[in-house]
C-alpha cells in the first residue's frame, strides 16, 4: 500500500480503511440506526447500518466537493463513534447516539496517526468531525441563520465552511421513510453553502490576542492526555489548580493510599462534609488568593464541556487573558495509557468514565471568551 496522504483518492482511501481497521469497520456494519428490524426502523435512516450511511456520506463528498480533501476524510470517519455511543430506548422503540461526535473525533485521531497527513490537516479533520452534529442548532425553522453562529465561529471562517460542506454531504447520505418524515428542506440542504456564504466571508481567520497583564490557562483533555507532561515545562510559576491533586492530598491525610481510593472514600455519603470543606473550600481559596495577588493561573482539569470551561472564565474576567490548551490524544491511546497508569500509580480511570467524557466533549472556540488557542496533537506511542 502506498502512503496515505491528503491527496489519496477516494477509492484508495476506502480500501485502506477497510483493510487496516477491520474491527472498526465490523462494528460500524453491525451497528444499526434501527431499534429492531420489524417495529423500530428508524424513519430518518432507513439505510439502517452505520457503515452504509458513512459510505453514502463519503460518496457525496466525492460528488459535491471532490477537491476538498478535508471533507473527504471527515465524511468517511464522522460517525466512527456511533457503535460506542449507541443507546436503546425501549419505550419508544428507538436508538440514540448522544455524544457520538466527541467519541468519533478522538477515534479519528488513532486513524489519522497512521497516515502521512500533516498535523495541520489532521487537526482540521478532527475539528470538523467534532462539530458536524451542531450546525443545525444555528438554523431557524424559516431557514435563516441565528446570529450567535458568528460569535461561535469567530476567527474560524475556513472551519465553518468545511463544517457546512460536511453537513451537506451528511444530510444526503441517508434514506428516509416519506410516510413519516417530511423532508421539506431538500432544496435548502442542497444549497447549504450558499446560505452560509456571507457569514463565512465575514468571519475571517484572524483572532484577537489579549493584552491584559495576567493569564488564565485552561487545560482541556481527557484523562491521560499528557496534561501533566505539558505542565512540567509550562507552569512558569503560575498557580496550578487541580481538583485531582486536592482529592489525592486530602485522601492521604485520612490514610488513603491512591487517588482511586481517595476519590471513592470522599464520595461516600458520610464523607460529603470533608469533600466540601477540604477539597471544594481549598479550591475556592486558591482562586480568591490568585485573583487578589494577581497571579497567573493554570486550571489542570479535563474541562471537556463548554459549561465547565465557562465556569472558570467567569471567575477571571478582569485583568486576565484567556488561553485554552487542547490535548488531542486518540481514543485507543487514552485507554492504553490509563491501563498503564493504573499499574504504575494506582490511579484508575475506567473505560466508561473516559467514554462519558468524550461524549461530553465540545470543541473549545474563541467565542467562549478565549483570546488564544494552543493544540497539542499527541502522536501514537504504543
N, C-alpha and C positions, 0 to 999 in steps of 0.2 A: 504494500500500500504506500502510495506517495504521501508526502507531508500534507497535513490538513491545515490549510491556510484560509484566510478570509475569502480568497477568490476560488476556493474549491467549489466546483459546480454542484448543483442540487442533487444530481443522481449519485455522484461520488460521495458526497457528504452523507446522504441517507444510507448508502451501503456501509460506510464506515461505522455509523451509529448502530445499525442493525447487527453488525458482526462483532463490534468491540464491546457493546454493552447489552448482551443478550438477556440478562436478568432484568434490567430496567425495561427493556422492550417487552418482555413477557409480562411484567406486572402491569404495564400500560394496556396491553392487549387483553388482559384478564379483568381489568377494572372497568366497570360499567357505569354509565350515567343513569341507568335504569335501576329501580328497586328490585324488580324481577322481570322475567321475560313474558309475563302474561298481563298482570293488572297494573304494574308500576312502571310502564315505559315512560321515559322522560320526554314530554312533548317538545321540549326545546332542543333535545339531542337524540333524535330517533336513529341516528347512525350508531348510537349506543356506546361503543367501546372508545376509551380514551385515546388509544393508539390510532384508531380510524379518524377521529376528529383531528388529532395532531397532524396526521399526514395530509388531510384536506387543507388545513391551515397552511402547511408547508408548501403545498402545491399552489395555493393562492399567492404566496409570496413570490413565486416564480412568474405568475401571471400579472399581478398588479404592480410589483416593483422589482423587476428582475435585476436591476443594477444596485439595489440596496442590500448589501451583504449582511448588515446588522439585522435586518428583518428576516433574512434567510435563516440565520441561526436562532434568533429569538422565537420565530414561529415554530420551528421544529421542536424546540425544547421548552416552550412556555408552560406546558402542563405536566412536566416531569413529576411534580409533587402530588398530583391528584390521587394516585393509588394510596399514598400515605395519609392524605387529608380526608379521604372518603369516610363519611358517616351516614349510616342509615337512619331514617326517621320513619319507623314502622306505622305510626298512627296516620301518617299522610302518604304512606307508600312512596316515599321519595328518598333520594340521597342528596347530600350536600357536600361541598368541598371547601368549607370555610378555611381561609388562610393558605390555600394551596399555592398562591403566588409567592409567598415568602419561602415556603419549602422548595418550590421549583427554582427560585433564584439561587439558593445555596446548593442545590443539586447540580445546577448547570455549571457551577464553579468546578466541581470534580471532573466534569466532561471537558470543559474548556482548558483545564490544566494539562490535558493530554493532546492538545493541538499546538500548532505553531503560530497562533494568533498573537498579536501584540497585547500587552497589558491594557492599553487604552481601548482596544476593540473588545476585549473580554469584559472590561468594566461597563462599556456601553450596553452590551448584551445583557449583563447582569441587571442593570438598571431597568431596561425595557421589560424584562421578564417580571421583575418585582412590581412594576407599575401597571402591567397590562390589564388588570382587573378593575382599575379605579376610574378609567376615563369617563364612563357613562354617568358617574356621580356628578359630573360637571355639565351634563346636557339636560336642559329642561324639557318638559313634555312637548312644548311648542317648537322644539328644535334649536332654540337659541342656547348660547353657551353662558354659563354662570361666570360672573366677573372674577370670582375668587380663584379661578384657574390661573390668572395672571400672577397672583401672589405665590401660588404653589410652585409654578414653573419659572419663577424669576431667575433670569440669567441662564436658562436652560432651553433655549429655542430648539436646538437640534434634538434634544431628548424628547420634547413634546412632539416634534414632527415624526420621530421614529415610533413613539407610542401610538400615535394616531394611525400610522400605516399598519402597524402590527394588529391593532384592534380591527381595522377594516378587513384584514386577512382572516382574523379570528371569527368575526361576525358571519362571514360567508362560508366558514369551514364547518358547516353542520347542515343537517336536515331537520325539519320540524313538522309537527302534526298540524296541518292547516285548520282542522276542525276545532282545535283548542287554542292555538297560538295565532293571534292576529299580527302578522308581520307587516305592519304598515310603514315600516321605516327602511324598506329595501333601498329606495332611491336615495334617502338621506345617508345611509351607510355607504352606498357606492361612491358618493361624493364627499365622504367624511373629511378628507384632506382640505377640500375647498372651504368647508365650514370653519376650520381652524386656521386657515392661512393667514388672516390678518392678525390673529393673536400670536401665532408663531413668529411672524415678521416683527412684531412689536416687543418681543422679549429680549432679544439679543443674547449674547453668550458672555457678557461681562458681568462681574459680580462686585458688589460693594465690599471693600475691605475696611473694617472698623479702625478707628484711630483713637480709641479710648485708652486710658493709661494701664488698665488691668485686663486680665484674660480669664475667662471661664472656658475650660475644655471638657467636653463630654465625650466619653468613650462609648461607642456603640458596637456591640459584638456579642455573639452567643458565647456561652461558657467554653473555655479552652480555645479562644480565638487569638491568642498571643498578645492580649492586652497587657499582661504583666511584663512581658519582654519589652514592649514598647515603653512602658513606664520607667524601666531601669535607665534608659538613655534620654528620656524626655521630661522628667519631672521638674528639673531645674529649680528646685526649692519651693515649688508650689505646694499648697495644702492638698493632700490626696484624701478624698472622701470615698471610702469603700465600705459598704454595708457588710460584705463578706468578712472583711478583716475585723470589723467590730464584733460580728457574731462569733468568730473564732476566738477572739480575745476574751470576750465575756464567758464563753463556754469553758475555756481553760481555767478561768478564775473559779469555776464551780466543778472542776475536776474532769471535764470532757477532754478526750484525747485527740479528737479530729474535728475538722469542720463539720462533717456529716453528723457526728454525734452531737455537736453543739447546736446545729440547726434543728435537729429532731427534739432535743431537750427543751430549747426555747419555744418550740411550737406546742408543747404540752400546755393544756389549759391552765394548770396550776402555776405555770411559769410566765404567763402573759404579762404580769406586772413587771417582772425582771426584764423582759424584752423591751417593754415600753420605757422603763426608767433608765436602763443601762445601755441599750442599743439606740433606740429612737432618740432619746434625750441627748446622748453624746453626739449624734449626727447633727441635731439641731444646734447644739453648742458650737460645733466646728464651723457650721455655716455662718452663724452670727459673729464668731470671732474673726473669720476670714473677711467678712464684709466690713467689720469695724476697723480692722487693721489693714484693709485694702491690699490683701494678698491674692496672688493668682491661685486659681482653684482647678483641680482636675477631679472629675467625678468618675470613679472607676466602678461602673456597674454595667449591666447588659444594655439597658436603655434601648430596647428594640422597638418600642412603640412611640408614636408621636406624643401621646399623652404623657408618658414617663419622662420624655425629654423636656416637654413644655413646663413641667413642674420645676425643673432646675433653672431654665431660662428665666422664668418669672421671679425667681429668688435673687437674681443677679442682674436686674435690668440696668441699673445706673453704673456708669464708670467701667463697665466690663464689655470687652469684645467677646463674641460667642463663636467658638470653634467646635466642630464635630469631627472626630476621627472615627471612620467606619472601618471595621476589621472584617475582611471578606475571606472566609475560610470555608471550603467545601463541606457539605453535609457529612459525607463519609469520613472526611478528615477529622471533623469535630468528634464523631463517635469514637474513632480510634484513639484520638488524643485523650478523651475523657477516660477511656478504659485504662490507658497507660498512667494517667494522673492518679486514678484511684489506687492502682498498685503501688505507685511511688509515694503518694502523700495521704492516702486515705480519704481524699475529697471526692465524694461520689455525686455525679450529676447524671441521673438516669436518661435513657434514650427518650422517654416520653416527655421529660422536662425540656430536653433540647427541642423536640418536635413542637411542643406548645410555644416555645419561644420563637421558633421560626415562623409558626403560623401567625404570631402577633407582630411580625416584622413589618414596619413601614419605612420606606427609604427616606433617610433624612434629606431635607430640601432647604434651600435658603429661605423660602417663605415661612419656615417655622421661627425665624428670627436669628439664624446663623449668619455670621459675617465671613466665615471661612470653612471649607471642607477639605479634609485630607482622607484619601482612600489608601488602605493598606491591604493590598492583594497578597494573600498568603499562598505560596506555591505548594505543590504536593510534596510531602516529606516522608511518606511511607512506601 
